[in-house]
Amino acid sequence: MAVYALAFIAFAIDLSKRSAAVDSAERPAAAADKASVAGAVAAGGSTTTLTRISARIANDAATPYGRSASLRVGVSLLVLAWALHLVAAVLRGIAAERVPWANMYEFAMTGTLLIVTVFLIVLTRTDLRFLGTFVSGLILILLGIGALQYYVEVAPLPPALQSVWLVIHVFVASLGTGFFALGFALSFVQLLQARREERVGTAKPGRLKFLQTLPSAFTLENLAYRVNIIGFILWTFTLMAGSIWAERAWGRYWGWDTKEVWTFIIWVIYAGYIHARATRGWRGSRSAWLAIIGFAAVMFNFGIVNVFFKGLHAYSGL
């Protein structure tokens, strides 16, 4: 957690430098833009011409920004933290002589490890390092809650968990959560970017100037959609594998247990998100909010249902 905290600080410094880069780029451009507007006015330019100039000024998304050293340091620290995290999970598994995801503490540790794993893998294909602050911050919060509230000593598995499906079902669910977390981050930034883009041509500059150095809301939405589709496929398998495991453990495929119901609710939310975006044209903020609601349901399923609801899936270990 200490190394994750250092990575969070490094990524936060990078966002600050992005804002500073925008400020430095806007100063010389402002004088030239004023001259352009003044020239258009002097030449009897129409309102449409002036509006177009103002829109270009406000929506200049190509703000020059050199990749800062703090960004490279942040990624390096994140990789180091991931390696330490992996060692911790492996050692927990060795101590328990089983896979390290049989209770809330272990699931928190393994689930956060997979979130970082998914992020680092995606970084090899798409430059999403600007999400480093969110990812490292989320991991710090979840690991902190796990260490303070969910920690339990190693204990033998209950009979129902002594199955190969523990390895398959829970691992795939954790991996799906990792993709949903990344999709949530992209959707959240998309909303911020969309709000900035809506202010194009107005006299109300946004406070989060680093957004001008990030991809457009359209690009962020497409990335979130692709990531959430992968998470949805994994969650569909999770739902199916859970039903098979339930039949072998309890003699029925579906029993309307609280955990089963919430797993299905999450599936319905993301199915609606994909269907609405693909067939009903739910683009922009509406699709982003659906993705955010879906991830909120995932967190509710993990942090609330597992602890406060009674049922056959009460394996929190608390």
N, C-alpha and C positions, 0 to 999 in steps of 0.2 A: 504493500500500500504506500510506503514511503517513496518508492521509485515511481509508482503511478502518479503520486502527488507532484513529484518533480517534472514528470512529463506534462501534467496538466498546466503547470506554471509556464513551461517552455512554449506550449501551444498558445496559451493566453497572451504571452509576450508577442508571438507572431501575429495574432489578431490585432494587437495594439499597433504593431509596425505597419500592418496593412492600412489601418486608419490614418496613420501618419503619412504613408505614401500617397493616399488619396488627397490629403490636405496639401501636400507639397506639389502635387500635380494640378490641383485646382487653382492655385494662386496665379501662375502665369497664364493659365487658360482663361481665367475670369476676365482679365483685361482684354484679351483677344475677342472673347465672346461679347463683351460690352461694345467693343468697336464694331463687331458684326451687326449687332442689333441697331446701334446708332447709324451705321451706314444704310441699313435697310429702311430705317425710319426716314433718313434724309432723302433716300431715293424714292420715297413714297411706297414702301413695301406694304403689301396687304397684311391683314391680320393672320391669314393662314401662313404666310411666309415667316412672320415673327413667331408664331406658335411652333412652327417646325424647328426654328433655330433654338427656341427655348427647350423644346423636347430633346433635341440633340445634346444640349448642354446638360440637362438633368439626367439623361439616360446614358451617359458616357460610361459604358461598362468595360471599356478597354483601358482602364486606368493602369499605367505601368506599375508593375510591382515585381521586384526581384526577390527570389526565394531567400528568406533570411536564414541566418545561421541557427536561430532559435527553432525554426521549423525542422531542420535536420537533427538538432539535438533532441527535440521532442520525439521524433520518430525513433531515434536510437534508444532513448530512455524507455519508450513504449515497448520496443522489442526486448530490451533487458528485463523489464517488468513482466512481460509475457513469459520469458524463459524461467524466471523465478516462480511465477505463478504455476507453470507447467510442472516444475519440480515439486512444488507444494502438493499439487493434486496427485502426482504419482506416489509421493511418499505417504499420503493419506491412504491411497489404495493399497500400498504395501502393508501399512499398519493394520488395515482392516481385512486384508487378504481377499479383496473383492474389488469391483469397480467403485470409484469414489463418488457415487451419486445416489445414496440410499436414504438420505434424510435432508432436511432443509439446509443445514450448514454445508453439506457436501454438494448439494445441488446448486447452492449459491456460488460456491467456489468453482465448480465445473462449468456452470452456465456462463459466468462472467469470463472465464477462460475462453470459451467458445465465441463469445461476442468479440473479444479482442482478436481471436484467430480469424474470424470472418473479415473483420476490418483490415487486418494486415494482408490477407489474401487478396481482397478487392483492391488494395493499394497497388498491387503488382500489375493491375490492368487499367485502373482509373485513378487519377490523382484526386483523392478525397482527403488529403491531409488537413484541409481546413476544418474537418470534423473531429480532429484530434482532441480538442478541448471538450467536446461533448462526450466522446467515447471514454476518455480517461476519467472525466468527472462522474459519468454514470457508473463506471466500474468502482470508483472510490466509494460512492454512496452504497452500492449493493454489497460490496465486500465489508464495509463498515457495519452495515445492518446485520450481515451474516455472522461476523465475528462477535458482535456485542449481544445480539438477540437470539441467534440460532445455534451457537456452538454447543455441541454435545460430544462426549467421549465416544470412541469406537465401540460399537455394540453389534451382537449377532443379528443377522437378517431375520425378520419375521418369515414364517413359512410361505406366505403368498409372494414374497419378493425373491424367493430362491428359485429363480427361473432365468433362462437365457433372454427372455423378453425384457428383463431389467436392463440388460446391456443395450438392446436394440431400441426399445420404446423410449426410454428416458434420454438416451444419447441423441436420437433424432429430434425429440422435442426440444432439447437444449440447443441443437444446431439450428433448428427453425427459429428459435427465439433470438439467436444471434443475427439472423437475416432480418427479422422483424425490427430489432433494435436499430440496425443500420437504416432500414427504411423509414423508421420513425425520425431519426436524426435528419435525414434528407428532406422529409416532409416538413419538419419544423423550420429548417432553414429556407425551404421553398416558400412558406408563408411569409417569413420576414422579407425575402427577396421580392415576392409579389406585391407586398405592401409598398416597398420602395419604388417599384416600377409603376405602381398606380399613381405615384406622386409626380410622375414625369410632367414637366411643364408647369408645375405649381411653384409657389414661393416657399414651400415648407420642406427644407432639406431634412433627410433622415439623420437620426443620431448615430446609427450603426453604419459608419462610413466604410467599414471593411467589406460590407456587402457588395460594393462596387468592384471588388477584386475577385468575387466569386462567380460561378456560372449563373446563367439566367434562371428564372423560375421554371421556364419550360424545360431546360436541360435537367434541373434538379428533379422535376416531376417525373421525367422519363427514367432517370436513374432509380428513383424510389420505386417506381412501378416494376422495373426489372428485378430489383432486389426482393420486393415483397412477393412476386410470383414464385421465386425460388423458396422463400419461407413458407408460402401457402402449400406448395407441393410437399415439402417436408412435414408440415402440420397435418396434411391429409393422410400421409403415411402414419403419422403418430396416432391419429384417431382410429385408423384401421387396425394398427398393431395393438392398441390398447383394448379394442374389442376382442381380438383373438386371445390376448392374455387374460382378459376378464372371464372368458369362457373356460379357459383351462384352470383358472384359480378358483372361480366361484360358480361355475356351471351355467353361466348365461353371458351373452354377448353385450347386453345393454340392460342396465338396471336403474337408470335415472338417478344415479349417485351424483352428489353435488359436483365432484370433480369432473365426471363424465359430461354433465350438462354444460359446465363452463368451457370445457375443451371444445364442445360442439358450438357454443356461442361464438368463441373466437374464430372457428372455422367459418361460420356463417357471416361474420363481419368482414373477413378478408375475401370470402367468395363474393359478397355484395360489392366490395371495393373493386375487385377485378371486373366483375360483370358490368357494373355501372360505368366504369371508365371505358370499357371496350365497346359496349353496345348502346349506352344511353348518353354518351358524350359528357360524362361527369369529369371534366378536366379542371385544372387550376385548384382553387382553395377547397372546393368540395371534396375532391379526391384526397387531398392532403389531410383534411379533418377526419375522413374515414380511416386512413392509415394510422393517425394518431389515436383515435378511439380504439382501434384494434390492438395497438401496443399497450394502451392503458388496461384493456381487458386481460392481456397476457400478464401484466404485472399484478393485477387484482387476483388472477387465478393462482399466481405463485405466492404472493405475500399475504393475502387475506383468506382465500378459500382453504389453503393448506393449514392455516393456523386456527381460524375461528369457526370453521364449519365442520360438523361431524359427518363421518361417512366411512366407507370402506377404504378410502385412499388416505386415511389419517396416518401418514408415515413420516410426519415432520421430525419425530424423535424428541420433541420437546416434552 
